[in-house]
Amino acid sequence: MGGKPIARNSKHLVSSGMQLLAFLSRHRSLRMLWLGEIISQAGDSLFQLALIWLVLSLTGSSSLTGLVAMSAYLPVLILGLPAGALVDRLDRRRVMLGANAARALLAGTIPLLAFRGLLDPLLLGAITFAMAVFSAHFNPARDALVPELVPPAELRPANALIQSGWQLALLAGPGLAGLLTPLTGELHLFTATALAYLLSAGFIASMPATHKGQGRTAGRLQLSHELRQAMAKAGEGLALARRDRRLWAILLVTGADNLFIMGPAIVGTPLFVKQVLHGSSGDYAYLLTAYAVGMICGSLALARWGKQLRDSRLLLWGIVLDGITFLPLLWVSSFAGAWLTLFIHSLMIPLIVVPRPTLIQRMVPAEFHGRVFAMVSVAVTGLSAVSVALTGLVAEWVPVPWIFGSIAVLGALCGLAGWTIREFRDA
């Protein structure tokens, strides 16, 4: 009896996956963006894994690991708003190309410096910070580009595909790290990262230019003038957010949730592997695959069963469940138990990352997309900078399982707070 519902649900998930792929086949530019996104995010995943484990190996300090990890997110907190304004003035495809080329060059310097004995945590943090400056431009450009590639009625499936690319990358990155590390060593994960960014740039370059921006093209920019214009335009974006209670609520709830959740997810996970599971970098890489497998399954389930639900309510349920599902790490002490917990947790992430950009793309005029998505990047990535630093410091005194137990409650409370804002709830 129980096998029939399972088989039926599995068929529905497979059918949803086939529908998404059919949708992708109809939109060539979106397909190239999707492929470029998968490979670029795989590079991000490889870099984050290699960075965290390398700093832990060099220093043995959770607080120093948190501070170096912070450098991967801090530029978005500092530069996110003007970066979004620049994205609105430039060809978004060229912004992504330039960002990937710069990140490839920077990632490739890390093994070269290590071979010459010049690499230390301070220099590693500086390179990471520089790479994150370009990431602060890449991500808003990607999200702002999607509405130029598909009609408004197809925004949700388009965003679901973009997020599925991120999820596939989270599977490919750790899987590739697990294969490469025994063969090449951890340092060459940075080499693989550089190659991934270059390959991603090749796919994005094959897309036709779609948006020339509100100003001049990148080749004719006068940088100081454009930066002044970008700051003025960033102020216009903030004014728009303040006028729209729905948008302001999205930013506040997103920021609070990421302040609590992201540090433990980024820094707490490798610490959990070392301190609780007593594992290796390979164990850490394979544990991260739980995030990818869970998000892929969650995205397919959302595509099948989430069509009749409001994006705002999907988002709020996602934030509540995103927090609560970390709670078992308070007592789990086996690799299988940790993998299953992160898998269940990751089923909930698509409830956040798919409806949120769809809501924004529908609520916000197209000329503001870059600025508003930059605000989202500040709320997500920028506050992750604070979160990872705090997690590293707190982990010096508080056991990692207790950190996960605490953020399970705090993250869920962020979602519950969002339910009290009627304009947000009914958006």
TAJO-V841921 format. One record per helix or strand of 3 or more residues. SS is the DSSP state (H for helix, E for strand). FROM is the first residue (numbers start at 1). TO is the last residue. Records with the same first field share a line. If there is no record, write none. Layout:
SS->FROM-TO, FROM-TO
//
This chain:
H->2-25, 28-59, 62-70, 74-89, 92-115, 121-149, 152-184, 188-205, 218-220, 223-243, 245-275, 281-305, 311-324, 327-330, 335-347, 350-363, 366-394, 400-419, 422-425
//
